[in-house]
Amino acid sequence: MNYWRYQFHPEDVFAFGRLIELEAGNMNLVEIFSYVGMIPESPEVIVRSGGCLRR
């Protein structure tokens, strides 16, 4: 789903992740970041927070 038209409120609290790879057979690789909070000025804040790997 594309959210580019949605107006996110900057003072709300969010969790962040990204879709890395679409796989055949309905399996996807996603990265969920440790950062939880308001939308930062730079996406580097999210990326530098590190990701969580769960199996």
C-alpha positions as CSV (number, residue, x, y, z in Angstrom):
1,M,0.0,0.0,0.0
2,N,1.3,3.5,-0.9
3,Y,0.9,6.1,1.9
4,W,2.4,9.1,0.1
5,R,-0.9,11.0,0.2
6,Y,-1.5,10.3,3.9
7,Q,-0.8,13.2,6.2
8,F,1.1,11.7,9.2
9,H,1.0,13.9,12.3
10,P,4.6,14.6,13.3
11,E,3.9,14.5,17.0
12,D,2.5,10.9,16.8
13,V,4.6,7.9,17.9
14,F,5.5,5.4,15.2
15,A,7.5,2.1,14.8
16,F,9.5,1.8,11.6
17,G,10.3,-1.0,9.2
18,R,11.0,-1.5,5.5
19,L,10.3,-4.2,3.0
20,I,13.6,-5.4,1.6
21,E,12.7,-8.3,-0.8
22,L,9.5,-9.8,-2.2
23,E,9.8,-13.6,-2.5
24,A,7.8,-16.1,-4.5
25,G,5.5,-18.2,-2.5
26,N,4.1,-15.4,-0.4
27,M,7.2,-14.8,1.7
28,N,8.8,-11.4,2.3
29,L,12.0,-10.2,3.9
30,V,11.4,-7.2,6.2
31,E,13.5,-5.2,8.6
32,I,12.0,-3.8,11.7
33,F,14.0,-1.0,13.3
34,S,14.6,-0.5,17.0
35,Y,13.7,3.2,16.8
36,V,10.2,4.0,18.1
37,G,9.1,7.6,18.3
38,M,8.2,10.7,16.3
39,I,9.1,11.1,12.7
40,P,12.8,12.3,12.8
41,E,14.3,15.0,10.6
42,S,16.6,12.5,8.9
43,P,15.9,8.8,8.1
44,E,19.5,8.1,9.3
45,V,18.2,8.2,12.9
46,I,16.0,5.2,12.1
47,V,18.6,3.3,10.2
48,R,21.3,3.8,12.8
49,S,19.0,2.5,15.5
50,G,19.6,-1.0,14.2
51,G,17.2,-3.7,13.2
52,C,15.7,-6.6,14.9
53,L,16.1,-10.1,13.5
54,R,13.5,-12.7,14.5
55,R,12.9,-16.1,13.1
